[in-house]
Amino acid sequence: MTTAPVSGASHSKTAATLVSTSINPPVPEGTRFWTKPVTPAMTAWAVGLLNSPGAYPIFSTALRQFGSDNVIARIEWHPWTYRNGVKVAGQFRGVTLYEVLTPLMPFVEGIDVSWYQKTIDWKEVATTKVFAFIKATEGASLEDKLFTTNWTAARNAGLLRGAYHFFHPSADAIKQAEFFLSTVVTCEMPPVLDVEASDNVPSARLVDGVNRWVEHITNRLRRPLIYASPSFWQRLPASDIEQKADLWIAEWEIEHPTKIGNWPGWSFWQYTSRGSVPGIAGSVDLNRFNGSIDDLHAYLTRTADGGVVKPVPFDLATVIGVQRALNFLKVATPPLIEDGVYGPKTRAAVSEFQRKKDLPVDGVVGDQTRESLACALSGAAPYA
């Protein structure tokens, strides 16, 4: 391509030509023509918009962040230009870029991935992104084949991690929740239920299954997120799920997400499926948290009832730390003697905690039990 379908206020190696202001709307309020170099990523974005005339008719707009710049792209009529050395008369659809002058909310950026992205250089990802949602499980038996690799590498790179489960309404919701919990138990980021498949089951059954998954995960871990698109979720019958889980909305290439259901707003927004991120070959989903980095940390330290999560005060890698945690949670009556000896009474108290949390009851503090103790101590999941 010798001439990009992108215009700014002046010619450049990648800008086509000046836009005719007589046939296009005025410059959007709060913006000005883009005068900086047009990067390859911007050109790729513009081409993608032009190749989607159904979604982006003439004069439609899209918003995207490039580094510290917020850029609006608008489909406009462009005058004649040279294309591949041939002079083209008349007008054609092109993309004009505008720089947003009014500071926008400092969204925190992240990605979501699965095996589809193949090998990922997570240290490179961490140079531009703060968090990552990683596919863990699907249905009642399918574990993402790269989950363990991605989960460990993302942690080592310093990213905040969340795991998501792809929900199949045709399978038992509790079995799916248990399978998810057997694969990953963490309170680092909210667990996610990806709701986008109907499996041709009645809508009421689908909603009931989502509700059961949400309640089970809340008891075991913390208040989860529901990943859904407006077009899918708005076809479902009304329920109280919006009061039990937060929203991760999937709505691409728009300026502002749609309000759906009874959610007061969105917590995370998947705003494109065609993102480009260092460390990942090919396209990847891009996401934003609805707030600043300080807001994100506050969000992650919020309990299910809106309180503040307490730091875990005990070393759960030691017997005495486990004993102190069980006493703090008032699991054993009378309280355990905190002597660092894993005797019958400590084992019985661990078994009681496991029963309360619907964990496999074996009296052993394995990874699941230790993480559930940490969640209960933090307040992210209620202990009852």
C-alpha positions in Angstrom: 0.0 0.0 0.0 1.6 3.2 -1.1 -1.0 5.6 0.4 -2.7 4.9 3.6 -6.5 5.6 3.9 -5.6 7.9 6.9 -5.7 11.7 6.9 -4.5 14.3 9.3 -3.9 18.1 9.0 -1.0 17.7 6.6 0.8 15.3 4.3 3.1 12.7 5.6 4.5 9.4 4.5 1.4 7.7 5.7 -1.3 10.4 5.4 -3.2 10.6 2.2 -4.3 14.2 1.7 -6.2 17.1 3.3 -9.8 16.3 3.9 -12.5 18.4 2.2 -14.3 20.2 5.0 -17.3 21.0 2.7 -18.6 17.5 2.5 -17.7 16.2 6.0 -18.9 17.2 9.5 -17.0 19.7 11.5 -14.0 18.6 13.5 -15.4 16.8 16.6 -15.6 19.0 19.7 -12.6 18.7 22.0 -10.3 17.4 19.2 -8.0 18.6 16.5 -6.6 17.0 13.4 -3.9 14.4 14.1 -0.6 16.0 13.3 1.8 13.4 14.8 3.3 10.5 12.8 0.7 7.9 11.9 2.1 4.6 13.3 1.6 1.2 11.6 -0.8 0.2 14.4 -2.9 3.2 13.6 -2.9 2.4 9.9 -3.9 -1.2 10.7 -6.7 0.1 12.9 -7.9 2.4 10.1 -7.9 -0.4 7.5 -9.9 -2.6 9.8 -12.6 0.1 10.2 -12.7 0.6 6.4 -13.1 -3.1 5.9 -16.2 -3.1 8.1 -18.6 -0.8 6.3 -21.6 -2.4 8.0 -20.3 -1.6 11.4 -18.7 1.7 10.4 -20.8 3.6 7.8 -19.9 7.0 6.6 -19.3 9.5 9.5 -19.2 6.9 12.2 -16.4 7.1 14.8 -14.3 4.9 16.9 -12.0 5.7 19.9 -8.8 4.0 20.8 -5.7 4.7 22.9 -2.2 4.6 21.4 0.3 5.0 24.2 -0.6 8.1 26.1 -2.7 9.5 23.2 -6.5 9.1 22.8 -7.4 9.0 19.1 -10.8 9.3 17.4 -11.1 7.8 13.9 -14.0 9.0 11.8 -15.1 7.5 8.4 -15.2 10.5 6.0 -15.2 11.3 2.3 -11.7 11.9 1.1 -10.9 13.7 -2.2 -8.9 12.3 -5.0 -5.5 10.9 -4.3 -2.8 8.7 -5.9 -3.2 5.0 -5.2 -0.5 2.7 -6.3 0.7 5.3 -8.7 -2.7 5.8 -10.4 -4.6 9.1 -10.0 -8.1 8.4 -8.8 -10.8 11.1 -9.4 -13.8 11.8 -7.2 -14.3 10.9 -3.6 -13.7 7.7 -1.6 -14.3 6.5 2.0 -11.3 7.1 4.2 -10.4 7.5 7.8 -9.5 10.8 9.4 -7.7 10.8 12.7 -8.3 13.3 15.5 -6.4 13.9 18.7 -8.5 14.1 21.8 -7.6 17.3 23.6 -9.7 16.8 26.7 -8.0 14.4 29.2 -10.0 11.2 29.5 -10.3 9.0 32.5 -6.9 7.2 33.0 -8.2 3.7 32.3 -6.0 0.8 33.3 -5.3 -1.5 30.3 -5.2 -5.3 30.2 -5.7 -8.3 27.9 -7.5 -11.6 27.9 -6.0 -14.7 26.3 -6.4 -18.4 25.8 -4.5 -21.2 24.0 -5.4 -19.3 20.7 -2.6 -16.8 21.3 -0.1 -19.6 21.5 3.3 -18.7 22.9 3.3 -15.4 24.8 6.2 -13.3 25.9 4.7 -12.2 29.2 7.6 -9.9 30.1 6.9 -8.0 26.9 3.2 -7.9 27.6 3.9 -6.4 31.1 5.7 -3.4 29.5 2.3 -2.0 28.3 -0.4 -3.9 30.3 -1.3 -4.1 33.9 -3.7 -7.1 34.1 -4.6 -10.3 32.2 -7.6 -12.5 32.2 -6.5 -16.0 31.3 -8.8 -18.8 30.2 -8.7 -21.7 32.7 -11.6 -24.0 31.9 -14.6 -24.7 29.7 -17.7 -26.8 30.6 -17.2 -29.6 33.1 -14.0 -31.1 31.8 -12.0 -29.0 29.4 -8.9 -27.2 30.7 -7.2 -24.7 28.5 -4.0 -26.4 27.4 -1.9 -23.4 27.9 -3.5 -22.2 31.2 -0.8 -23.4 33.6 2.0 -22.0 31.4 0.2 -18.6 31.0 -0.8 -18.4 34.6 2.7 -19.0 36.0 4.4 -16.7 33.4 2.0 -13.9 33.9 2.6 -13.9 37.6 6.4 -14.0 37.1 6.1 -11.0 34.8 4.3 -9.0 37.5 0.8 -8.8 36.0 -2.4 -9.0 38.0 -4.1 -12.2 37.0 -7.7 -13.3 36.7 -9.0 -16.7 35.5 -12.1 -17.2 33.4 -14.4 -20.1 32.8 -16.3 -20.6 29.5 -19.9 -21.5 30.6 -21.9 -24.2 28.9 -25.6 -24.0 29.9 -26.1 -27.6 28.9 -23.7 -28.9 31.6 -24.4 -28.9 35.3 -23.4 -25.5 36.8 -22.0 -26.8 40.1 -19.9 -29.4 38.3 -18.5 -26.6 36.1 -17.8 -24.4 39.2 -16.1 -27.3 40.9 -14.0 -28.0 37.9 -12.9 -24.4 37.7 -12.0 -24.4 41.4 -10.0 -27.6 41.0 -8.0 -25.9 38.3 -7.4 -22.5 39.9 -8.2 -21.0 43.3 -7.2 -17.4 43.7 -8.4 -14.1 45.1 -5.9 -12.0 43.1 -8.5 -10.8 40.6 -12.2 -11.7 40.5 -13.0 -15.1 39.0 -14.9 -14.7 35.7 -17.9 -16.6 34.1 -17.8 -16.2 30.3 -21.5 -16.2 29.3 -21.8 -16.2 25.5 -23.0 -19.7 24.5 -26.6 -20.8 24.7 -26.2 -24.5 23.8 -29.8 -24.2 22.6 -31.1 -24.6 26.1 -34.1 -22.5 27.4 -33.1 -19.0 28.6 -34.6 -19.7 32.1 -32.3 -22.7 32.5 -29.3 -20.7 31.3 -30.0 -18.0 33.8 -30.5 -20.5 36.6 -27.2 -22.1 35.8 -25.4 -18.8 35.8 -27.0 -17.9 39.1 -25.9 -21.2 40.7 -22.3 -20.8 39.4 -22.1 -17.3 40.8 -23.4 -18.2 44.2 -21.1 -21.2 44.5 -18.0 -19.3 43.5 -18.9 -16.4 45.8 -19.0 -18.7 48.7 -15.7 -20.3 47.9 -13.7 -17.4 46.6 -15.2 -13.9 46.1 -17.7 -11.9 44.2 -17.2 -12.8 40.5 -17.4 -11.0 37.2 -19.9 -11.9 34.4 -18.4 -11.5 30.9 -21.2 -10.8 28.4 -22.2 -8.8 25.4 -25.3 -6.5 25.3 -26.7 -8.4 22.4 -26.6 -11.7 24.3 -27.4 -10.7 27.8 -30.4 -8.5 26.9 -32.1 -11.5 25.3 -32.2 -13.3 28.7 -35.0 -13.0 31.3 -34.5 -10.6 34.1 -32.8 -11.9 37.2 -30.9 -10.7 40.3 -27.6 -11.8 38.9 -26.6 -8.2 38.4 -26.7 -7.7 42.2 -24.4 -10.7 42.8 -21.7 -10.2 40.2 -19.9 -7.3 38.5 -19.9 -6.7 34.7 -17.1 -7.3 32.2 -18.8 -6.1 29.1 -17.8 -7.1 25.6 -18.6 -4.4 23.1 -16.1 -3.6 20.3 -15.0 -0.4 18.5 -17.4 2.0 20.1 -16.8 5.1 22.2 -18.8 4.1 25.3 -20.2 0.7 26.3 -24.0 0.2 26.4 -25.8 0.0 29.8 -27.2 -3.5 30.1 -29.5 -5.1 32.6 -29.6 -3.7 36.1 -25.9 -3.3 36.4 -25.1 0.3 37.5 -22.1 0.3 35.1 -19.2 -1.8 33.9 -16.1 -2.8 35.8 -14.1 -4.1 32.8 -14.6 -3.5 29.1 -13.4 -5.6 26.3 -13.3 -2.9 23.6 -11.7 -4.7 20.7 -10.8 -8.2 19.5 -8.1 -6.9 17.1 -5.6 -5.5 19.5 -1.8 -5.5 19.0 0.4 -6.0 22.0 4.2 -6.5 22.3 4.9 -10.1 23.2 1.9 -11.6 21.3 1.9 -12.5 17.6 -1.4 -11.7 15.9 -4.5 -10.1 17.4 -5.6 -10.2 21.0 -8.5 -8.9 23.0 -7.9 -5.6 24.7 -9.6 -4.5 28.0 -9.9 -1.6 30.3 -10.7 -1.3 34.0 -13.2 1.4 34.7 -10.9 3.7 36.7 -7.3 4.5 37.6 -4.7 2.2 39.0 -5.6 3.3 42.5 -9.2 2.6 41.8 -8.3 -0.9 40.6 -6.4 -1.7 43.8 -9.3 -0.4 45.8 -11.7 -2.6 43.7 -9.5 -5.7 44.3 -9.5 -5.1 48.1 -13.3 -4.9 48.3 -15.3 -7.6 50.0 -18.5 -9.1 48.7 -20.6 -6.7 50.8 -18.5 -3.6 49.8 -16.1 -3.5 52.8 -12.4 -3.5 52.7 -10.4 -6.7 52.4 -8.1 -7.3 55.4 -4.5 -8.4 54.8 -3.9 -12.1 55.5 -2.2 -11.9 59.0 -1.0 -15.5 59.2 1.7 -17.6 57.5 -0.4 -20.3 56.0 2.7 -22.2 55.0 3.3 -23.2 58.6 1.2 -25.3 61.0 1.1 -22.7 63.6 -0.1 -20.2 61.0 -2.9 -22.5 60.0 -3.9 -23.0 63.6 -4.0 -19.3 64.2 -6.1 -18.8 61.1 -8.6 -21.5 62.1 -8.9 -19.9 65.5 -9.3 -16.4 64.0 -12.2 -17.8 61.9 -13.6 -19.5 65.0 -13.7 -22.9 63.2 -12.8 -25.0 66.3 -14.6 -25.1 69.6 -12.8 -24.9 72.0 -10.0 -23.0 70.1 -6.9 -25.0 69.0 -3.7 -24.9 71.0 -1.3 -22.9 68.8 1.6 -25.2 69.3 2.7 -25.9 65.7 1.8 -29.6 66.0 -0.5 -31.0 63.3 -2.4 -33.3 65.6 -5.9 -34.8 65.5 -7.7 -31.7 66.7 -6.0 -29.5 64.0 -6.8 -32.1 61.4 -10.5 -32.1 62.6 -10.6 -28.3 62.4 -9.2 -28.3 58.9 -11.8 -30.9 57.9 -14.6 -28.8 59.3 -13.4 -25.8 57.4 -13.3 -27.9 54.2 -16.9 -29.0 54.8 -18.0 -25.4 55.2 -16.3 -24.4 52.0 -17.5 -27.5 50.0 -13.9 -28.6 49.5 -12.8 -32.2 49.4 -12.7 -33.2 53.0 -9.3 -34.9 53.8 -8.0 -32.9 56.7 -4.9 -31.9 54.7 -4.0 -28.3 54.0 -3.3 -28.5 50.2 -3.3 -25.7 47.7 -7.1 -25.4 47.5 -7.6 -25.3 51.2 -4.7 -22.9 51.8 -6.1 -20.5 49.1 -9.6 -20.8 50.5 -8.2 -20.0 54.0 -6.5 -16.9 52.5 -9.7 -15.8 50.8 -11.7 -16.3 54.0 -9.2 -14.4 56.1 -9.1 -11.5 53.6 -12.8 -11.1 53.7 -13.1 -11.6 49.9 -15.4 -14.7 50.6 -17.5 -14.9 53.7 -16.8 -17.7 56.2 -20.0 -19.2 57.7 
